Amino acid sequence: MPGKWLALLCVLCIGPLQAQDALQYQKPSEEILNLVDVTLAPATLLDDAQDNMVLIFRDNYKSIDDLSKEELRLAGLRIDPVTNIGSRVTYYNKLEVKRVGEQKSSVVKGLPSAPKLANFKWSPDQRFIAFTHTTKQQVELWVLSIEKASAKRLFSKPINANMGDAISWDADGKSLLVKVVPSDRKPLIDTSIAVPTGPTISVSDGKKAQNRTYQDLLKNKNDEANFEQLARAEMYRVTLDGKAALWRKAGMYGEVSVSPSGDYVMVQEYQRPFSYLVTYRRFGHTVNVYNKDAKLAKTIVSVPLIEDLPQGFMAVRTGPRDIQWRNDKPNTIVYAEALDGGDPEKEVAHRDKLMQLSAPFSGDAKELLKTEDRFYQFIWKDDSLAIARDYWWNTRNTKTYVFSPNQSSAARIISDRSYQDRYSDPGSFVTKKNAFFKDELVVKDNSVFLLGDGFTPEGQFPFLDKLNLDSLETTRLYTSELEGKYENLREFNIEENRLLVRIESKRDYPNYYFRNLDDKSLTQLTEFANPFESIQNVKKEVISYKRDDGLDLTGTLYLPTNYVEGERYPMILWAYPREFKDKSSAGQNTQNPNSFTYPWYGSPIYWVTKGYVVLDDASFPIVGEGDEEPNDTFRTQLVANAKAAIDALDAKGLIDRERVAVGGHSYGAFMVANLLSHSDLFAAGIARSGAYNRTLTPFGFQSEERHYWDAPEVYYTMSPFMHADKMKTPLLLIHGEADNNSGTYPMQSERYFNALKGLGAVTRLVMLPKESHGYRAKESVLHTLWEQDQWLEKYVKNKAVKAD
């Protein structure tokens, strides 16, 4: 029964009897609670002219009452069928407008009572922000005037926000295209009481359909009918004075994109048939271009239902894809098209060709260039200069091309590197708004500019570079070298020769500044306070150590608040495995000791207040070079990573290696179960929302693209469920009973617990009602922290004390 204090735990076992703890939601100890129940600083929206800032506030958590509202799970979506918006949307409840350079901000006037605000979108001229407000009955369209710091509702019809792009600004900023619940919507079918009219039939016609284990799929004809009704919307044009007119009759509209000039609108429209194997994004659809009067100008592509892509992460459908407007032209469409039939197994010189088609969209599209691998991104300047990027997952390679859209000359490759090699990352190209209020490349003296993270073997030094497109020589214009602080370079304003930066330290909450590059001076823009003062003096550092094969590893070390030099403490190791194709990338340090210490709900940092040493985000690389796949030696490398971390802290005299816990979430939980099954390094483990039987994800998982029948030994060896008899260490399993993540069904934890209990292992299963892959309700978060704290106290800190 939903409610604030409903029973939480459902602990399952094999056999006719069930062991259950009827336990209400608990709260952790005061030391942890004081770090959880805090007021968040607002998120910040800054206009491109950097004149105005909008501060948007929200509560830290939802409530279990929020999560207990009716929810339909259809075709990969989770929908509130009453209000017609995602049932898990994060809402904001307060807005303020701040003029850059002024101390005080103005609370926005005219907002509704009990605001539930989402879908914020700047107008093209950035004088307004459109957003939605969700009432108990519907979603409404509102608009904020930046100049007046006031908001108003534009019109009363209920918005349909189920399929995204609920609101889209016209190019002139004077009106919006809005998806509205159609007037002819049919009542939804109550599937809990509907009487079946026959069985559900699925058919294979002999084609291979090797799909990942998606959640929330359609299951029957009733689901199909409900999805269609919830996906359908009428499209209205609504002016800023509230006048509304029907623009397109009802259809299952997905993405909506207005051309830079505003003369055309590109609309994705879904059609039947639907699928029980894939989510709605693989359903059949057309991409149509309409003129202002909603008359069809061109069908760019008609895509059938796709259940049978070739095997591999780089497989794509044939025909135009990644269809978008060219930012520097009024009405020109660009897209990618596969040259290998979408099959990554085919050997070809070029994987994709990039095409463009201009209004009135008659005749054949023009080829712009060919890419060696899969197209990833366009960055436009004009007819003489543009940039494109591609990538290839199997090699982790990415290339950057410079080309002239109006010339047939070959593109130049100006960067060819592993995207996992963070030390060689040249950064992101600087852009600014053009006459169409779209992003365009910033160019001066035939040079472009890049903002980079600046990871190096010696630490992180964010930078601004100038790249000459003739010589390809790079000039460093600025390097951040703030002592004891981390300066994140966000934007470069070339006219003002200044950077927008965010500066933080392990003790100082992140705040925004202007960095004047002429004299390097700083102007502070925000003054957000640190809500986590109780841990502001915790000693924090990034430590480096080596694996037994010589691979360099790192982790962020936190010492307990009661630390006394010379004493040894219990330890929590928290990590997440990542796959690499080369050792040099795997061994790079991408952690910054000066980043703000921010304890979020899933963090182990809370336990520094309880006397634990914490090694967070410890490096757990799984490397497979050449023809070897990383997972071929997954377990061996996993244990080697863990042993290296424990050895390093033991050698420093910081920990009692007999009292070490390991924890992780999702693939990190999978890591935990494997470590406890195949090593004796740990006193206990915490595994949240994991997958433990890889035969239940037979067509690939995480970064494994081979299916079970390609590599049955890999699937068997990596599955903790198959080795449950080896579990000798206490393991706490936590899982959201409404997990929507691919592969991490709640059944994964339930079946694994059944096996462990049947084999006599010490384990506890906590199923969190209404929770998805990440936990949102305050009650769930507090109880999860309580469970973890109790487990650590019993099996780690007080391991020497005989258990009851």
N, C-alpha and C positions, 0 to 999 in steps of 0.2 A: 504494500500500500504506500503510494508516494506521500511524502511529508518530511518535515525537518528531522524527525527522530526515528525514521523507519529502521527496521533491523538491517544491519549492514552485512554480516558475514554469512556466506553459504559455503561451508567446508565439506567437500564431497569425499566419499570413499567408495571402495569396491564392496559389493555385497548388499544384502537387504537392509542393513543398518546404516544410518548416516550419523557422523559426528558433527554436531553443529554448535556454534557459539552464538547465542542470542545476545548480541552486543550492540548497544547504541553507539552513535558517533562519539568518539573521544577527542580530546585535545592534547597536544604535546605539552611538555613542561614549559614553565614560564620563560626560560632562557630562549627556547625555540619560538614560542608563541610571540614574543616581542619582536621577532624579526619577520614574522609572517603577516601579522595583522597591522600593516602600515598603510599610509596614504601615499599613493603613487604620484610622482611628478607628471605633469601633462606631456602628451605627445605634441610635437611642434610642426606646423605647416608654415613654410616661409614662401612668399611669392617670389617670382623670378627676378623682379626688380630689387628685391631685398629691402623693400620699404615697409612691409606689413607682415606681422606674424600672428597666426591663429593658434591658440593653445587649446587643445582638446583633452578633456579630463574623463576618466572612467574609474569604476571600482576595480579593485584588484582581482576579485573573483565573482563568479556567479553564485547562486544559491542552489541547493538541491531542489527547491521548489521550481526554480527556473528550468532545470533539466528534466523535471517531471512532467512538463507540459506535453501535450500530444505531439507526436513526431512521426512522420512517414519517411521511410528509408527506401528510396526508389532510384534505380539506375545510377547509383553512385552519389546521389544527393540525399541530404537530410533536411526535411522541409517541415515548417510549422504550417499545417494545412488551414489554420484559421486566419493567420495574418499574411501568408504567402511570402515568406522570407526564410532563409536558412535558419534552422532551429538552433544552431550553435554559433550564431553571429555574435561578435563582440560589440557591445554597445557603449557609446560615450554619453555622458549625462550633463556636461557643462562645457560652454565655449567662452573664450575670452579673445579679444583682439588687442594686439600690442603694436604700437608704432615703433619701428626700429629706431633706437636712440632715446626713447622715452623710458622712464623708470616704471611707470604704472601701466597696467593693462586695464581694459574696459570689459566688464562682464556683458556678454551679448544679451540685449533686450529682446523680448517677444518670444522667447523659446516656450514650448509647451510645458505644462506641469509634468513632472516625472519623465524627463526626456529619455528616449532610447534612440540614439542617433547613430547613423551608419552611412556608408556609400558616399563619402565626401568627394566632391569633384569641383575643381576650380573652373570658372568660366574661362574662355580663351584669353580675354583681356585681363583676367584675374581681379576684376572688380567685385565678383560674387563667388560664393561657394554654394553649390546645390548639395543637398543631403536628404536622407530619408529619416522619418520618425515613425517608430512602430508603436501603435496603440494596442489595446487589448483585442481590437477587432481587425485592424488593417495597417498597411504601410502607407504613409503620407509623404508627399513631395513638399520640401521646404527649401528656402533659399536665404542665405546670409549676405547682407550688404556689408562689405568690408569698411567702406567709408562711414556708414552710420552705426556700425557695430550692432545691428539689429537684424532679426530674423522674422520671416513670415511664412505661413503655409500658402502654397500657390494654388492648389485646387483640391477638390474633395474626393475625386475618384480613387479607389484603392489601387495601389501600385502592385504589380507582380514582380517580385525580386527573386523568384525561384531559380532563374536561369542566368543570372548575372546581367551586367549592362542594363540595369533597370532605368537609369537616367543617362542621357548623352546630350551634351551641349551642341547646339548649332554653332557654326563657325563664327557668326556675328556676335555671339554671346547674348542675344536678345530672346532666345527661346530654347527649349529643350525637347528632345524626343523621349517619350516616357512610355514604358510598358505598363499596361493597365489590365487588371483582372477582367476578362471578357464578359460582356453582358449575357452571353448565351452559355456560360459554363454550366455543365451538368453536375448534379450532386455527386460527391465522391462515394465510392462503395465502401461500406464498413466491412473490411475483409475478415474481421473477427467473428462476424455472424453470417456472412454471405454464404448461401447454399451453393455448392459447386454444381456446374452444369456438365462436367465431364473431367477427365484426367488432363493433366498438363503434359504435353508431348514435346520432346526435343529430338531433333533429327540430325544425323551427320551424313553428308552426301559424299564422303570420301576425301574431302579436302582436309588438310591439317589445320587445326585451329588451336594453336599453342598459346594460351593466354595466361597471364598472371592470375593469382587467386584474389580477384576483386571482391570487395564487400558491398553490401547494400544493393545487390542486383535485383532486377525484376524476377519474379518467380512464377507468375501465372497471368491469366487474362485480366483478372481484377486489378493487379498491379499495373498492367499495361494501360488499362482504362484510366486509373487514377493518375498515372504519370502524364498521360496526354492532357488531361484536364488541368493539371497543375502547371504544365509547361506552356499551355496556350496563353497568349496575351494579345490584346489590341494595342496598337501603337498610336499615341496621341502626340501632337505638337502643342506645347504649352508655352505661352509667352510670359514674360516677367510681370505682366500685370494680371496674370491669372486666366487669360483667355485660352480655351482649349478646343482643338478640333481633331477629329479622327484622321489619322494619317494612313494607317494600314489596318485592314480587317484582321481578325484573329488568326494567329498561326503560332507554331512552336518556334519562337524566335530565340536564338542564342546570342552570339556576339553582334554588336551594332557599332559601326564606325563611320563617322561623318568625314567627307573629304576635306582637305585643307581649305578649299574655297567655300565649302558648304553647298556646292551645287549638286552633290550626289551623296547617297548613303549606301554603305555596304552592309548587308544583313545576312546573317547565317540563319537558315530555316531548316528545322529537322522534320523528317517524315517517317512514317512507318515503312518497313517493318522494324520492330524493336528486337532486342536480344536479351537472352538470359545468361549470356557468357561475358559480356563486356558492359562498361558504363555508357551513359548517353553520349559521351564525346566520340564514341565510335559508331553511333547510329548514323544511318543515311541522312544526308543533308545537302542542300544547295547553298552556294554563296552567290547572292544576287546583288546587283547594283541598281538602285532606283534614283530617279531624279527628284527634285524638290517636291514635285507633285505626286510622288509615290508611284510613278509609272516606271515599269521595268525597262531599264536601259541595256542590261547585259547579264546573262547568267555566266559567271566566271567558271564555275565547276559544279558538277553534280556528282556527289560522292555516294556510293552504295554503302550499305551496312558492311562493316569490316570486322570479321571474326577470324580471319585467316591470313594475317601478316606473315611474312617469312620469319624464321627464327633469328633472334639477336636483338640487342638493344638499339642497333642502328638501322633496323628495318623501318621503312616508312611506306605509306600508300603511294600509288602512282597518281599522276595528274597534279595540277597546281595545288600547292600547300603553302603554309605561312604567308597567306595572302594579306597584303597591307597597302595602305596609301604611301606614296612617296612623299616625304615631308616637305621637300623644296618645290614641289609642283602643285598646281591647283587641283588637278583631277587625273592623276596617273597612278595606276595600280602596279605593284611589283609582287613577285612571288617566286618560289623555288619549285623545281620539278626534277624528280629523280631520273638519272641517266642509266641506272643499274636495275631498273624495274623495282626499286625499293628493297632489293635483296643484298645485304652486306656480304654474302658469300661470293657474289660475282666479282671477278677481277676486271676493273675498268680503270681508265686513266683519270676520269672525272666522275664523281658521284652525283653532282647536281648541276643544273644550269639555272641561272637567275634571269628572270624575264620581266618585261614591263609592257603595259598596255595603257594607252592614253585615251581620254575621252575624244570622240563619242564611243570608244570601245569597239569599233568595227575593224575588220581586217585582222591580220596576224600579230601576235605579240612579238616584240623585239628582244633578242637575246642580249643581255648585258655582259655576262661573263660566266665561265664555268669554274666550279670549285672542286678541289681534289677530294674533299670529304663533305660531310653533311653541312649544309648552310645553317648558320646560327643567328647572324645579326647584320642589319644594315645601319650605317650612320651616314647621313646625307649632308652635302654642302651645296653643290650645284651641278650643272652639266659637265663641268670640267673635273670635279673631284667628289669622290664618295669612297666609303670604306665598307668592306664586307668581311665577315668572319665565318669560319667553318670549324668543325671539330670531329674527332673520331674516338669513340669511347674505348675501343679495343686497344688502342695505342696511347690513349690519353693525350693525343696531339691536338693542337689548335693552330690555325694559321690566320693571319690578318692580311687582307688584300687592299691595295689602293688602286682605284681604277677611274677612268673618265667615262661617265654614262653615255656621252654623245659621240664617243670615238670607238673604233673597232680595235684599237691597239690593246695588246695583252695587259692584263692586270699585273702589278708587281706585288710580290709577297714581301711584306716588310717585317713580319714576325712569324717564326715557325718554331714552336716550342711545346713542351709538355705542360698542359694546364695544371698539373699537380706540382710543377716546379715553381714554388712561390718566390724563391730567390730571384728568378729571372723574369718575374711578372712585370711587364712594362707599364702597367696601370690602365686606367680607363680614360678614353678620350673626353676632353672637355667640350661641352655643347652649350648653346644658348638658344633662346627663342628667336625665330625668324619672323617675317611679316605675316605668316600664317599662324603664329603662336605655336609653332612646332619646333622640336629640338633640331638644331643644325650644328654641324661641326664648327668650332671656333678656329679660324685660320688667320694668321698674320705673317706677312713676309714669307709666304709659302711654307710656313711652319704650323704644326698643330701642337696641342698641349695635352699632357696626360697627368692624372693624379694617381699615385701609386701607394699601396700599403707599406712598401719599404721593408719587407722582411729580409734579414741578412743573418749570417752566422753570428754576428756580434749583437744582434737585437733588432728591434723594429724602429725604422726611421722613415716615416711617411714623407713623400716628396711630390714636387711639381716639376715636370720636365717639359722642355720644348724640343720637338722633333722636326728637323728640316727634311722636307719631302724630296728634295733634290739629292742631297748628300746622305740622307738617313743618319746624320750625326745628331746626337742627343746632347742638349745643354741642360744642366740641372739649375733650375731657378730658385728652388727653395728646398731645404731639408729640415725636417722637424727634429730638434735635438734637445727638447725640454728635459731638464734633469728631474727625474722622479715622476714624470707625467707622460700621458699619452695624448698626442694631438692628432685627431682624426681630421684629415683634410676633406671637406665635403664638396665645395664648389669653388671655382675660380672665376672671378669677375675681371675680365681683361680690361674693360674700360676704366675701372677704378683701381686696377692692379692690386687686388686684395683677394684674400681667401676667406671663405666661410669655414670655420673650424669648430670642432667640438673637443674640449679639453677636459680630461679627467685624471684622477690618480686613484690608487687603491683606497684612499680615504675620501677623496673629493668627488661628489656626484657630478656626472657629465653636464657641462653647460656650454652654450654657444658663444662664439666670439667672431669678430672680424680681425683678420691678420693683415695689416698693411705691409705690403712687400717692399715699399720704398724705405721705410725706417724700421720694419719688423715689429711695430707697435701693435698692441692688442686693445680692442674695444669690446667690453663684455655686453652681451645681448640678453642673457637670461641669468637668473640667480636661483636655481633649484637647490633645495636643501637636501642633505643626506639623511634619509629616513632610517639608516641602519647604523646608528652611532655606537651601539654596543659592541660592534666588531671593527670599528674604524682603526683600532690600533693593533689588530692582529698582524703578526709577521707573515708576509707573503713574498714568495720568490719563485721564479721559474728555475727548476733544477735540470741539469743535463746528466745523463748516465748512458751506459752502453749495454746493448744486448750481448749475449755470449758469442754471437757471430760478428760482433763489431759494429752493428748498426746503432747509430746515435738515436737516443730517445729523450723525451722531455716530459715534464709534468709541472702543474702549478701546485706548489707546496704551501699549505697553511698550517701554522703551529697553533696549538690550543691557547685559549685566552689565559689559562692558568700555567702557561709554560714556564718551567724552571730548567735552566741549563744543566745538563748532566742526567736528568731523569728520562726514562723511557715511557712511551705512551702507547695506548692502543691506536690502531690506524684504520682509516677507511680509504680504500682505493676505488676510484670511480672512473670509468672509461667507456669507450665506444670504438669497436674495431673499424679500421678503414683499409681498403684494398689499394695497392699501388703496383705499378708495372716497372718501377726501378727503385733501387735502394737509395739513390742520392736524393730523390724527392721524399721518400719515406722518412729519411733521417733529418729533415729540416725542422727548425724550431719556428713555429707560428704562434707562440704564446707571448703575451706581454705582461710582465710583472706589475706594470703601472696601470693596467686597466682597472676600472672600478670594481670593487668586491661587491657583487650583486647577488644575494641569495634568492633564487627563485624557487618555486614549489618543488621542483625535482632535484634541487641542488644538495650535495652532501656538506656544504659549508656550515650549515647550522651547527654541526656537531663539534666545531672548534669551541663552542660554549659549553660543551659537556666533557671536555678533556681528551679529545681525539686529535691526533695528527691526521690531516686530510691531504691526499694527493689527488687533485681533481684534473680531469681531462688528460689523464696519463696517456702517452703515446702507445697505441696498440696497432701498429702497422702490420698488415698481412701482405707480403710481397711475392709476386710471381713474375720473374723476368723472362724475356724471350717467349718461348713456346709454353713455358710453365704457367699455369693459372694460379693465382694467389691461394685459392681454396684447396689446392692439392696438398698443401702442408699447413692447413689452417690451425689444427690443434697444437701442433708442435710450436708454431710461432706464437700462438696465444699464450701458452705456458711460459715460453721464453720471455715474452714481454712482461708478464706478471712477476716472474722471478727477478728480472732485472730491476724493477721498481722497488721491490721489497729489499733486495740486497743493497740497493743504493741508500735507502733510508736507514737500514740496519747499520751500514758502515758509518753513517753520520752520527750514530748513537741516539737516534730520535725515537725509535719504536721498539716495542716488544714484539718480535716477529711471530710469537705464538698467539698474538691477539690482533690479527689482521682480518678485516672484512673486505669483501669486494661487492660492488654494486653497479647496476646499469639498467637502462631503460631501453625497450624495444630490442634492437640488435645487440645492445649492451647487456640486456637480460639473457639473451642467447649466449653471449660470451660468459656471463656468470655461471650458468648451468654447465657449460663445457669445462670451465676452470675447476669447478668443484668436483666434477666427475673424473677429471684426468690429472689432478695434482693434489698435493697435501699442503698447499701453501697457506690456506685460509682457515680461520676459525668459524666463519659463517658467511652467508651470501644474501643479497637482496636482489631479486629479479622482478622488474616491473614491465608488464605488457609485452611479453616476449613470445617467440615461437620456438618450439622445442622438438618438433617432428617435421623434418623437411620433406618427407613423402607426402605431406598434406599441402605442399607448395611445389608440385612436381615439374612445373614449367618455368623454373627459375625463381630466385629469391635474392634480395639485396643486390650485390654486384655479380652474382652467379647467373650467367645467361645460358649455360648448358642445362638441358632438362634432365630429369631423373634417369631416363633410359640412355642418355649419353654418358652419364657419370654416376652410376648407382652407388659405387663405393664412396664417392665424395658425399653424397646425400646421407648415406648410412653413417659414415664416420663422423660427420659434423652434427648429427642429430642427438642431443642429450637424451631424448626419450629412448633411443636404442641402447643407451648405456646407463639406464636408471639404476641398474644393479650395482653400479660403481659409486653411487652417491653415499658418502659417509659423513657429510658436513651439513649442519643445519642450514636450510634454505627457506627464506621467506618469499613466497610468490604473491604478487599483487597484480590485478588485472581489472580494467574497466569492462563491465559486462556488456557495454554497447560499443566495443572497439570497432572502428571503421577502417583501420589500416590494413593494407593488402598483406595477407598472410598471417597476421597476428590475431586470428580468431580467439575469442575467449575460450573456446574449446581447447586451444593449445595448452593453456595453463591448467584447465580442468583435467584433461587426460594425463598430463604430466604428473599432476598431483596424485591422481589415482594410482599411477604406476609407482611413484615414490612411496606412497602410503602402503601399498600392497607389498612392497619389498622391505618395509620397516625403516625407511629413512625418516629423519627428523625434519618435518616440513610443516608449513602453515600456508593456506591459501586464502587470500582476501579478495573477494569479488566486490567491486565498487558499483553500486546501482547507478544506472543512467550515464555512467562515464564512458567516454570514448578513449582513443589512444592516448591523448593527453588529458589530464584531470582538471576540471574547471570549477566545480562547486567548492565553496569554502569548507563545507563540512567534510567533503572527500579529502581535500588537501590536508586539513588538520589531522584527520584520522590516519591518513597515510604516514604522516610524520610521526604520529604516536606509535603506530605499528613498527615503523623502522627503529624508533628509539627504544622501544621495549625489547625488540629482537637484539639490537646491538648491546644493550645493557646486560642481557641474560647470557648471550652466547659469545660475546667478544670482551667487553670490559671486565665482566666478572666470570670469565671462562673458568677460572680456577675454583670458583664456588660450585659445589655440587648442585646440579639442577634438581628441582622438585620432581 
